Amino acid sequence: MIKDKIQALYDASSVQRCHALRTIQKDTVGSHSYRVACICMELADGMGSAVRMLELIRAALLHDAAEAHTGDICAPVKKILTGNLENIERDYLRSVGIHVPFLYEAEKAILKVADTLDLLMFSREEMKMGNTRMRPVFDKCEEWTLEMIKNPPFTFCPELKDKVEEIVYERK
């Protein structure tokens, strides 16, 4: 069983992201998951017992592991497939023995924002390199992120909201 689990994680790490878009950079689920874990760690730093850091980072590293089975599915299609896709991903992860930890609502919110921030930052870098086709992706990520931080835990923790806005607006 450990062999299947490690193979699935290995396979997921090389799945290409943003394959439906013309990009200058190539991105993989492995690179993305690492960046999301780092963003989660930085956002949650200083939140104390409100966040279980180990579970959050583990969830960040594993949040797209099922893409070894499904491939990267773009956001508009994910919205259409919501329930079915969640069942497919859960069944696949269970079949290979991968357990994504349970997260409390604040931890889920941080992970979701970190996931979106990573795509925002990726699209921003693409635009800096001249890829104007990424503007709609950037704009949508900015809109989603700014909407998400209107809710807890961001409303209860101004410092956390400030960190996210610093990334979105590229403030120093």
C-alpha positions in Angstrom: 0.0 0.0 0.0 2.8 2.5 0.7 4.2 1.8 -2.8 0.8 2.8 -4.3 0.6 5.9 -2.1 4.1 7.1 -3.0 3.5 6.3 -6.7 0.3 8.3 -6.7 2.0 11.3 -5.0 4.9 11.0 -7.4 2.5 10.9 -10.4 0.5 13.9 -9.1 3.6 16.0 -8.7 4.3 15.9 -12.4 0.8 16.7 -13.7 0.9 19.9 -15.7 -1.2 22.8 -14.5 -2.9 25.4 -16.6 -2.7 23.1 -19.6 -5.7 24.8 -21.3 -3.9 28.1 -21.4 -0.9 29.3 -23.3 1.7 30.0 -20.7 5.4 30.9 -20.9 6.3 29.0 -17.8 5.4 25.4 -17.2 3.8 24.6 -13.9 3.2 21.3 -12.2 1.0 20.1 -9.3 4.1 19.4 -7.3 5.5 23.0 -7.7 2.0 24.4 -7.1 1.4 22.3 -3.9 4.8 23.3 -2.5 4.1 27.0 -3.1 0.6 26.7 -1.6 2.0 25.1 1.5 4.6 27.9 1.8 1.8 30.5 1.4 -0.3 28.8 4.0 2.6 28.7 6.4 3.3 32.4 6.0 -0.4 33.4 6.2 -1.0 31.3 9.3 2.2 32.4 11.1 1.3 34.2 14.3 -2.2 32.8 14.5 -1.3 30.6 17.4 -3.7 27.8 18.4 -6.3 29.1 15.9 -4.5 27.1 13.3 -3.0 23.6 13.4 0.0 24.2 11.2 1.0 20.6 10.6 -2.5 19.7 9.4 -2.7 22.8 7.3 0.6 22.2 5.6 -0.1 18.5 5.0 -3.5 19.5 3.5 -1.8 22.1 1.3 0.7 19.5 0.0 -2.0 17.0 -0.7 -4.9 19.2 -1.8 -4.4 18.4 -5.5 -3.1 14.8 -5.1 -6.1 13.3 -6.9 -5.0 15.1 -10.1 -2.7 12.1 -10.6 -6.0 10.4 -11.6 -8.1 13.3 -13.0 -5.5 15.6 -14.4 -5.7 19.3 -13.8 -9.3 20.5 -14.3 -9.8 24.2 -14.9 -12.0 26.2 -12.4 -15.0 26.7 -14.6 -15.3 22.9 -15.3 -14.7 22.2 -11.6 -17.7 24.4 -10.7 -19.9 22.3 -13.0 -18.7 19.0 -11.7 -18.6 19.9 -8.0 -20.3 17.0 -6.4 -19.3 14.3 -8.9 -15.6 15.5 -9.0 -15.4 15.5 -5.2 -16.6 11.9 -5.1 -14.2 10.8 -7.8 -11.3 12.5 -6.0 -12.2 11.1 -2.6 -12.6 7.6 -4.0 -9.3 7.7 -5.8 -7.4 9.1 -2.8 -9.0 6.4 -0.6 -8.0 3.7 -3.1 -4.3 4.6 -2.9 -4.4 5.3 0.9 -3.9 9.0 0.8 -5.5 10.8 3.7 -6.0 14.6 3.4 -6.4 15.8 7.0 -9.7 17.3 8.3 -9.4 21.1 8.5 -11.4 23.5 10.6 -13.2 26.3 8.8 -10.4 28.9 9.4 -7.8 26.4 8.1 -9.9 25.7 5.0 -10.3 29.4 4.3 -6.5 29.9 4.6 -5.9 27.0 2.2 -8.4 28.2 -0.3 -7.0 31.7 -0.3 -3.4 30.3 -0.6 -4.5 28.1 -3.5 -6.0 31.1 -5.3 -3.1 33.4 -4.4 -0.7 31.0 -6.1 -2.6 31.2 -9.3 -2.8 35.0 -9.0 1.0 35.2 -8.5 1.6 32.7 -11.4 -0.6 34.8 -13.7 1.0 38.0 -12.6 4.5 36.6 -13.5 3.2 35.5 -16.9 1.9 39.0 -17.5 5.2 40.5 -16.5 6.8 38.2 -19.2 4.4 39.6 -21.8 1.6 37.0 -21.7 -1.4 39.2 -21.9 -3.7 36.1 -22.2 -3.4 35.6 -18.4 -5.1 39.0 -17.6 -8.6 37.3 -17.2 -7.1 34.7 -15.0 -5.4 37.3 -12.8 -8.5 39.4 -12.6 -10.7 36.5 -11.6 -8.2 35.4 -8.9 -8.0 38.9 -7.6 -11.8 39.1 -7.5 -12.1 35.7 -5.7 -9.4 36.5 -3.2 -10.8 39.9 -2.3 -14.2 38.3 -1.9 -12.9 35.5 0.3 -11.2 37.9 2.7 -14.5 39.5 3.5 -15.3 36.4 5.6 -13.9 34.8 8.8 -11.1 34.2 9.7 -9.9 37.2 7.8 -12.5 39.5 9.4 -11.4 38.4 12.8 -7.7 38.7 12.1 -6.9 42.1 10.4 -3.2 41.0 10.3 -4.1 38.0 8.2 -6.2 40.2 5.8 -3.4 42.7 5.6 -1.0 39.8 4.5 -3.3 38.8 1.8 -3.9 42.3 0.5 -0.1 42.9 0.5 0.2 40.0 -1.9 -2.7 40.9 -4.1 -1.7 44.6 -4.4 2.0 43.9 -4.4 2.6 46.3 -1.4 5.8 46.4 0.5 
